[in-house]
Amino acid sequence: MSGGVDSAVAAARAVEAGHEVVGVHLALSRMPGTLRTGSRGCCTIEDSSDAQRAANKIGIPYYVWDFSERFAADVVDDFIAEYTAGRTPNPCMRCNERIKFAALLEKALDLGFDAVCTGHYATIQTDAAGNKELHRAAAWAKDQSYVLGVLTTEQLNHSLFPLGATPSKAEVRAEAAARGFSVANKPDSHDICFIPDGDTRGWLAEKVGAEQGDILDREGAVIGTHEGARAFTIGQRKGLNVGFPTDDGKPRFVLEIRPKTNTVVVGPRESLDLSEIAGARFTWAGLAPESPEVPFEVDVQIRAHADPVPATAVVRRLDVPVLAEGQRAASENELVITPHDPLNGVSPGQTAVLYVGTRVLGQCTIDRTTSAVPSAVAGAVPTALPLAV
């Protein structure tokens, strides 16, 4: 129970469905802020109190479990490491993967519980053979199946999403009000929970430092300076300190981040087009394709609120992955995704989630990309990109 309206209503519905329910709030920081600022931040002391009030209203036991150490190691430290390596991580994916449906679920099962129930907007369906499948929510505007794409078959077998079939968030708020929940009109949280002020660049500078470096064009000419390469993301347009306008007057975008040389490469939007993405860190949500080494048709979604696009996917054996010192290959294979039309502005570190219709088939963390513009110096990540553990 996060302290928001969705988890409160999900808990109430689980009770009415006949389940024996215990409310749990995750303490993810040893020094949480005492108050939220509008819709920014989560997991504060105020959120814990909101969750407590909802649990009391429902009439279920309520506990706060301290997962701050695990969260710091598996989510916050991972976030820093990925940015340091020039990648763009998704901390919400890591939190679902390693905290809510790994650490939390493991503890719940050890204590004798059968499942973790959350307020995510997604549905679990059972096929004719009794296999669990993860599907989109009824309300696509609120669908959260993308951030649940990291769930494995075993985790799906121990998950409940009571809000998945709800037509709209407005209906959930109305139900919360009818139940007398004080959080009925509480704003949804957004931004990164451990950076509640939304200043990712400033937060990274404080954690890992920021060193001035050069901004290059595709030909390698210095056209500006930056205050720290780690804070940039592929496809970024704003915040570029470029002193030379382009000949055609079009804006520049970040094409590549080179952490070793502390440089950022910029260029035209079309240089962001990618013909292929791939990742060795992939999982299947439910049954895997019968023959994944044979190309199969899917829709791929790159961001939580992006539109899915048609693509062809296949699992191929990696040649000889080049690894950084002390690392090991995440897999001997990689999931290769070829969109029917080029993807734009995708960065290593992001998550590609595969769909077949409404079903989430699986996902991969993107390790490498291939530019659709062969002549561009930037816009493509080398195939021999080191794989993160």
N, C-alpha and C positions, 0 to 999 in steps of 0.2 A: 504494500500500500504506500504509494509515493506521497500521498497527501493531496492528490488531485481528484477531480471528479470522476475520471474514467475508472481508476482502480477502486474507488469507493462503490460505484454502481456494480462493477464486476464482482466484488466481494458479496454484495447484497444478493445479486442474482445467483451466485454459487450456493449461498445458503438456501435460497428458495428452491433450487434444483435438488435439494436433499443432501448436499455435501456437508461434512463436518469441517468447518472453515476456521482457520487461525490467521489473523492479520499480522503481517510482518513488514516493518519499515526498515530499509537498509540504510545504515549510517555509513556513508562513503567517504567521510572526511573526519579527521580527529578534531578539526577546528572549523566547523560549519558556521556560515553566517547566521545571525539570529533572525534576520528578516529578508524577505525577497524584495526585489525591486520590480514591481509590475509582473511581467511574464518572464523575467530573466532569472536564471538560476533554478535549482531544485535541491532537494535533500537537505534543506535547512532545518533549524530547530522549529521554525514556524510550520514547515511542511509536516514534520513529525507530529506536532500538536494537532494539525488538521486531520492526519490519519488516525490519531488516537480518538478524536471526537467522532469520526465516522464509524470506527470499530465499536465504540460504545453505543452508538445509535443503532447499529445492526445487532448488537448483543453478542459479539464474538471476542475471544481472547485477543490480546494485542501485545506484540513484542517488538523491540528494536534490536536488530542483529548488527554487530559491528563488522563490516567487511572493508573497512578503510584501508587496511594494509594490503589486502588482495587487490582492491581497486587501484591503489597507487601503483602497484607493480604491473598489473595486467592492462590497465587502461591509460593512466596518466604517463607512466614511464614509456609505454609503447608509443603514445602520441608524440612525446618528445623525440624518441629515437627515429620515428618515421620522418618527422619534419627535418631532423638533423641529416638524414640520408637523402633529402630532396624529394620525399614522397608526400602525398596528401592523405593522411589517415582519416578514418571515420570512427570516432570514439564511441558513438552509439552502437555501432556494429560490434565493437570489441566488448562493450559492456554486456550486451545481450549474449554474446558468445561465451565470455569467460566469467561473468558475474551472475546475471540473473538466471541463466539456463545451464550453468556449469557449477560454480561454487555454491549458489543458493540451492539449486536442485539437488546437488550431492548431499548437502547438509539435511535438506528436507527428507530425502529418501532414507538417510541414515537414522533419522528420528522417527521413521515409520509413516511419513506422509506418502500419498500416492502421486501427487501432482503439484506443480506450481501454476497458479491461476493469476493472470495479469489483465490489465485493462487495454491491451493492444487491440487494434482494429485489424483482425485477421481471422480466418476460419480454418478449422481442421476437419477434413472430410475423410471418410473411410471408403476405400474401393471395394469391389466385389469380393476380393480375396482377403479382406480384413486389414489391409495395409493403410496406415495413416498418411495423409497428404496435407500439405500446407497450401491454402488458397487465399486469394485476395478477399478483403472484406466486402460486404454488400455496398457500402458507401465508398466509392473509389476516391472521393475527395479526401477522406480520412484514412484510406488504406495504409496500413503499416507493415504489410507483408515483406516489403523490401528489407527493413531492418531486422526482420526475423529470418531472413534467408540463410543465416549461418546455422540454424538449428539442424541437428542431425535426426535420423530416424528414431533413435532411442530417446532423444529429448522431446520429440513430438509425441511419443507415447506417454509422456508424463507432463503434458501441458494442456491448459484450458484457457480459451479466449471467449468469455461470455458475450462480448460486445460485437463480435464479428458480423453478425447478421443484422445489426441495428442500422436502419436506413440513414440516420444522420446524427451528428453530434448534438444538434438542438434537442433531439428526442432524449438523449442521455442526460442533458442538463435539466430537461423538464422532469424526468424521472427522479433525478437527484433532489430537485426542489420538492417534489411530492413526498419523498421519503424524509424530508426535513434535514438534508445534509447541508452544512454551512458552506461547503465547497461548490455548491451548485453553479455559481457564477464566477468561480475562481479562474483567472486567465490560464491558458495553456502555457507550460514552460517551453522555452526555445533557447537556442544557442547552446554552447557547450557548457554542461552543468558545472564543471570546475573552473570555467572562465565566465562567471556570471555577468561581468561588465561588457562582454563581447569583444574586448581588445586582445585578440589572439596575438597580434604582433608584439604588443607590449608585454604580454605574459611570457611569450617565448624568449624575448630579450632578457627578461628578468631571470628566467630559469637557465638558459644556456648562453646568454650573452649575444651581442649583436656587433658585427664588425663591418665597417663600410667596405663596399666592393663596387665592381664595375657592372654596368648594364651594357650588353653587347647587342648589335644587330646580327642578322643571320650570316653576314660575311665576316663577323668577328671584330668589327670596328666598335670602339668605345663611344657610346652616345649618351651616357649618363652615369649616375652613381646611385647606390642604394645604401640603406642603413642596416642591412642584414638579410641575406638571401633566404634564410629559413622561414621567414614570415610570408613569402610569396607562394602562390599556388598557380598551377598550370591553367591558362585561360584568363588569368586576372588582367583587368584593364585599368582599374583605378589605382592610384598611388604610385605610378611609375614616374620617377624623376628623370625624364628624358628631355635633353635640351635641344634636340634637333627634330624638326617636324618631318614627316614623310613627304616624298615628292607628290603623292596623289592626295594628300590631306586626310587619309584614312587613319583610324586609331591603331595603336600597337597593342599586342597582347603578350603575356608571358608564355613563351614556348618551351623553355627548359630552365631547370634550376641545377646548377653545378656546385654542390656543397664543397667539394675538394678545393676548388679555386675561388669559392665565394663569389661567383658570377651568376648573373641572370640574363638569359637570352630572350629577346622580344622580336616580334615580327607581325605580319598581317594575319588576320583571322583565318584565312584559308590554310595557313600553315599548321593550324591546330587539327585539321582533318586527319583522322586515323583510319587505316584500312584493316587493322587487326589489333586485338588486345589479347593478352594471355597471362595466366597465373598458375603457379605450381601449388599454391595453397587453396585447394578447392574441396568442397564437400557437396553431398547430395542431401536434399531435404525429403526424406522418404526413399522409395525405391530409385536406384540409379537407372539410367537408360540401359536397355538390354545389351547393346553393343556400342558403348561410348566411343570406341576407336573408329567407328563408322560415322561420318558426318551426319548430324541431325539438325532439324529446323527448330528454332526457338525464337522468343523475343528476349532482348536483353535490356535491362534497366540499370543505369549507372548511378543515379542519385535517388534519394528518397521520394522526391517530387517530380522526377523526370518522366517523360513519356517512354514507354517501352518501344523498341524498334526491332524489326525483323533481322535475324542473323542466322548464321550457320555455326554450329559448335562441334568440336571434336576433341577427344583426349589423345594426345600424342606423347610419345616418349621423349624426354629431354635428351639432348645430345650430351655434352659434358658441361654441366652448369659451373660457372665461375663463382666461387664463394669467397667472401671476405674471411680473413683469419678468424678462426674460432667458431665459424658457422658451419652448419650442415644443411644439405638440401632438404627442403620441406617435403619433396616428393620426387620420385623418379619420372613422373609424368607431369604434364601441364595441360590445362584446359585452354584451348585456343578458340577464340570467338571472332568470327568475320562478319561484321555488319553488312547488310545488303547495300546500304548507303553509308558513306564515311561518318564516323562519330566525331564530334567536335569538342575540344577542350577537356579531354579525359586525362587524368594523371595517374601514374603508378602510386599505389597505396589505396586508391579508391576500390570499392567493391562492385563487381559486376554480378547482378542477380539474373538468373535465367528463368523464364516462364514458358509454360506450354498452356496457352489459354489463360485461365485464372490460377493455374497451379504453379507454385514455386518449385522448380526442378532442382536448383542448386545454386551455388555461388562460387566466386573466386576473388581473392585479393589480387589486383592487377600488379604483376611484376614487370611487364614490358609492354611496349606499344610499338606499332609500326606506322610510320607516316604515310599518308596517301599522296604526299607531295615529295617524290624522291629527291628532287633537287634541293630541298630545304636542308640547311645544315642542322637546324634544330627541329623540334617537333617529333622526333623519334627517339625512343629510349633504346640504347644498345641491347641486343638480344642477350648478351652475357651480363645482364644486370645481377649483382649479388642478391641472393635470396635471404630475406629476413627469417630468423628462427621463429 
